[in-house]
Amino acid sequence: MLGLLTRRQEAELITSLQGRGEIPFKFEYLGEGANNWDKIARARAKTPDNINSLEAELLEKRMSDFLKAFSNVKKLNLIDIGCGNGIPIFPVMDELRRRKISFRYVPLDISKEMLDLAVRNVTKRYGRVESKPLLIDFEQGNFSDIAYELKDDGSSNLFLFLGSTIGNQSDMGRVLTNFRDSMSSDDFLIIGVELTNLARIDKILSHYHGKLVDDLVYYVPESIGISRKETKTSVTWNEIKSQVELRIILDRDMEVKIGKNRMHFEKGEQIFTLRSIKFTSWTLTKLLSDTGFRTEMLVGDRKNSYSLSMVQPTRYTI
Ligand SMILES: C[S@@+](CC[C@H](N)C(=O)[O-])C[C@H]1O[C@@H](n2cnc3c(N)ncnc32)[C@H](O)[C@@H]1O
């Protein structure tokens, strides 16, 4: 697995483990990790009332309203940020097909395997689709150059950040700023976020137990020599940060090897593996406005458990 890391990623993993005792969650999607995510997404899609199905229903219902922002559009670039297996974008493509609007699929992901899977799934459903996969870590900076060039043929940009992926970010402001700085005044971003009833934390925590989640969060630990059998997992709620936190706790002293670097961990040490920040409509609206976005449209489901916000960078008047 570690052969898959670039030098920069290897340095980031080592620094993060040594400095903060954390494995950046984004690395869990690399290589074989992409299959672990695909299994979770497919299992979720079969269950009603979970985030993937709620988001799909909302997109099906409201995509025609979102598209009103693109009057006279010739062609849309669907920039699917953190594309996963690509299936969450199907309702968007279905609506574009119905309206005979042509599109280019632009999945953007840190994981080559996720990009391949997304393009495969889209091609399977829609036949030959023009696609331009982008292997990018969106934490590292903006991608305004690529977004700008995509419009060379007179097309328009619709960025999508689906599946409540914003909640897994250690620095949401940094990530949203990177998106904002990649967008010009005629681009839009649709961001899908789960809204949570914070009074039912017990119910939320139960979603983070089980083999599928373990397979995902143990992919990197097991690749660097931390055996699942010799650890325990801890799932806790951090009230102040409004986030679920997953950690692994070591049952014995362990030697971890990443590249040429060896690290020693002691029995009882904890390694942070996953955060999932939970939002209410208020905290989400505030986050978007604090990071310089203007909300063009905000839609939610009947139970107020999922929201889609269509936003644009705020323009400063001089
Ligand atoms: C929780 S999954 C969501 C996938 C999909 N959008 C969905 O709704 O099912 C997060 C996706 O974002 C990608 N990702 C996570 N961090 C990333 C980063 N820093 N840069 C690029 N992609 C990232 C992962 O590889 C994965 O495909």
The ligand as a Tripos MOL2 file, in Angstrom:
@<TRIPOS>MOLECULE
LIG
   27    29     1     0     0
SMALL
NO_CHARGES

@<TRIPOS>ATOM
      1 C1        -17.0760   10.0890    2.0070 C.3       1 LIG1
      2 S1        -16.5340    9.7430    0.3730 S.3       1 LIG1
      3 C2        -17.8740   10.4530   -0.5360 C.3       1 LIG1
      4 C3        -17.9340    9.9990   -1.9530 C.3       1 LIG1
      5 C4        -19.1180   10.5230   -2.7670 C.3       1 LIG1
      6 N1        -19.0680   11.9590   -2.9670 N.3       1 LIG1
      7 C5        -20.4160   10.1210   -2.1280 C.2       1 LIG1
      8 O1        -21.2410   11.0030   -1.8800 O.co2     1 LIG1
      9 O2        -20.6460    8.9250   -1.9180 O.co2     1 LIG1
     10 C6        -15.2460   10.9430    0.1830 C.3       1 LIG1
     11 C7        -14.5470   10.9750   -1.1970 C.3       1 LIG1
     12 O3        -13.6790   12.1160   -1.2190 O.3       1 LIG1
     13 C8        -12.3650   11.7310   -1.5780 C.3       1 LIG1
     14 N2        -11.4380   12.5920   -0.8210 N.ar      1 LIG1
     15 C9        -11.3000   12.6700    0.5330 C.ar      1 LIG1
     16 N3        -10.3760   13.5860    0.8640 N.ar      1 LIG1
     17 C10        -9.9170   14.0880   -0.3120 C.ar      1 LIG1
     18 C11        -8.9420   15.0870   -0.6270 C.ar      1 LIG1
     19 N4         -8.2630   15.7300    0.3150 N.pl3     1 LIG1
     20 N5         -8.7490   15.3830   -1.9350 N.ar      1 LIG1
     21 C12        -9.4250   14.7370   -2.9210 C.ar      1 LIG1
     22 N6        -10.3520   13.7720   -2.6740 N.ar      1 LIG1
     23 C13       -10.5830   13.4600   -1.3850 C.ar      1 LIG1
     24 C14       -12.2630   10.2620   -1.1930 C.3       1 LIG1
     25 O4        -11.2560    9.6010   -1.9260 O.3       1 LIG1
     26 C15       -13.6710    9.7810   -1.4870 C.3       1 LIG1
     27 O5        -13.8170    9.4040   -2.8330 O.3       1 LIG1
@<TRIPOS>BOND
     1     1     2 1
     2     2     3 1
     3     2    10 1
     4     3     4 1
     5     4     5 1
     6     5     6 1
     7     5     7 1
     8     7     8 2
     9     7     9 1
    10    10    11 1
    11    11    12 1
    12    11    26 1
    13    12    13 1
    14    13    14 1
    15    13    24 1
    16    14    15 ar
    17    14    23 ar
    18    15    16 ar
    19    16    17 ar
    20    17    18 ar
    21    17    23 ar
    22    18    19 1
    23    18    20 ar
    24    20    21 ar
    25    21    22 ar
    26    22    23 ar
    27    24    25 1
    28    24    26 1
    29    26    27 1
@<TRIPOS>SUBSTRUCTURE
     1 LIG1         1 GROUP 0 **** ****
